[in-house]
Amino acid sequence: MSIISAYNEAWEKGDVEALANLLHDDFTFNPHVGGVTMGKSDIMGFAGMGAAKSETDRILFENDEVGVAHSIVHFANGSTSEAVLSFMRFKDGQILSMETGATPLSDDYKLVGSE
């Protein structure tokens, strides 16, 4: 299984142990909002809480060094859903870093082909 697929599956299931094994100890996360850098412990604090659910997860590119993924993300706090692009760097079969970029979606968006 690809690293991105394993990450998506673990996040969706709230599998904290699997996420801990997938994130490198030196993991950094630079989200598209907030202007902050988070570490592995920060992400593990959100893990398993159901803070965000994704759909239409797609792996756009992945090799042993980097990965690019796209998904539609819905947030438990009711904020606007987003189309999220993630860029990841890998080290030793784990995610070393992740950066995201996102586009907010309107409240009435419909996925193409879902009607």
C-alpha positions as CSV (number, residue, x, y, z in Angstrom):
1,M,0.0,0.0,0.0
2,S,1.2,3.5,-0.8
3,I,2.2,5.8,2.1
4,I,-0.6,8.3,1.1
5,S,-3.2,5.5,0.9
6,A,-2.1,4.2,4.4
7,Y,-2.3,7.7,5.8
8,N,-5.8,8.4,4.3
9,E,-7.1,5.0,5.6
10,A,-5.6,5.6,9.1
11,W,-7.0,9.1,9.3
12,E,-10.5,8.0,8.2
13,K,-10.6,5.2,10.7
14,G,-9.1,7.3,13.5
15,D,-6.4,4.7,13.9
16,V,-4.0,6.7,16.1
17,E,-1.4,3.9,16.3
18,A,-1.2,3.6,12.5
19,L,-0.9,7.4,12.1
20,A,1.9,7.5,14.7
21,N,3.8,4.8,12.7
22,L,3.3,6.7,9.4
23,L,4.5,10.1,10.7
24,H,8.3,10.5,11.1
25,D,9.4,11.7,14.5
26,D,10.7,14.9,12.8
27,F,7.4,15.4,11.0
28,T,6.3,19.0,10.3
29,F,3.0,20.2,9.0
30,N,2.5,23.6,7.3
31,P,-1.2,24.1,6.8
32,H,-2.7,26.6,4.4
33,V,-4.1,28.7,7.2
34,G,-2.8,30.1,10.4
35,G,0.8,30.7,9.4
36,V,2.1,28.0,11.9
37,T,4.2,24.9,11.7
38,M,2.9,21.9,13.6
39,G,4.8,18.8,14.7
40,K,3.9,15.2,15.0
41,S,2.5,15.7,18.6
42,D,0.2,18.4,17.3
43,I,-1.2,16.2,14.6
44,M,-1.5,13.3,17.0
45,G,-3.6,15.5,19.2
46,F,-6.2,15.8,16.4
47,A,-6.0,12.2,15.4
48,G,-9.1,10.0,16.1
49,M,-11.3,13.1,17.0
50,G,-13.2,13.2,13.7
51,A,-12.3,16.8,13.2
52,A,-12.2,16.4,9.4
53,K,-13.6,13.9,6.9
54,S,-12.5,13.6,3.3
55,E,-14.0,12.3,0.1
56,T,-12.8,11.7,-3.4
57,D,-9.2,11.2,-2.1
58,R,-6.9,11.0,-5.1
59,I,-3.2,10.4,-5.3
60,L,-1.9,12.6,-8.1
61,F,1.8,11.5,-7.7
62,E,3.8,9.3,-5.3
63,N,7.3,7.9,-5.3
64,D,9.7,7.0,-2.5
65,E,10.6,10.7,-1.9
66,V,7.4,12.8,-2.4
67,G,3.7,12.6,-2.8
68,V,0.9,14.8,-4.0
69,A,-2.7,14.2,-3.1
70,H,-6.1,15.9,-3.5
71,S,-9.4,15.6,-1.6
72,I,-12.6,17.4,-0.6
73,V,-12.5,17.9,3.1
74,H,-15.5,18.6,5.4
75,F,-14.9,19.9,8.9
76,A,-16.7,18.8,12.0
77,N,-16.9,22.4,13.3
78,G,-19.2,23.3,10.3
79,S,-16.7,25.6,8.5
80,T,-16.7,25.7,4.8
81,S,-15.6,22.5,3.0
82,E,-12.4,22.8,1.0
83,A,-10.7,21.3,-2.0
84,V,-7.3,20.5,-0.5
85,L,-4.0,19.8,-2.3
86,S,-1.3,18.2,-0.1
87,F,2.4,17.9,-0.9
88,M,4.4,15.4,1.2
89,R,8.0,14.5,1.6
90,F,8.9,11.0,2.7
91,K,11.9,9.6,4.7
92,D,12.4,6.0,5.7
93,G,8.9,5.0,4.5
94,Q,7.2,7.7,6.6
95,I,5.8,11.2,6.1
96,L,8.5,13.7,7.0
97,S,6.6,16.8,6.1
98,M,3.3,18.0,4.7
99,E,2.0,21.3,3.2
100,T,-1.5,22.0,2.1
101,G,-3.2,24.5,-0.2
102,A,-6.9,24.8,-0.3
103,T,-9.9,26.4,-2.1
104,P,-13.1,27.0,-0.1
105,L,-16.2,25.4,-1.7
106,S,-19.6,27.1,-1.8
107,D,-22.3,25.6,0.5
108,D,-24.2,24.4,-2.6
109,Y,-21.3,22.7,-4.5
110,K,-22.0,19.4,-6.1
111,L,-19.3,17.0,-7.3
112,V,-19.4,16.4,-11.0
113,G,-21.3,13.3,-11.8
114,S,-23.0,13.1,-8.4
115,E,-26.4,14.3,-9.6
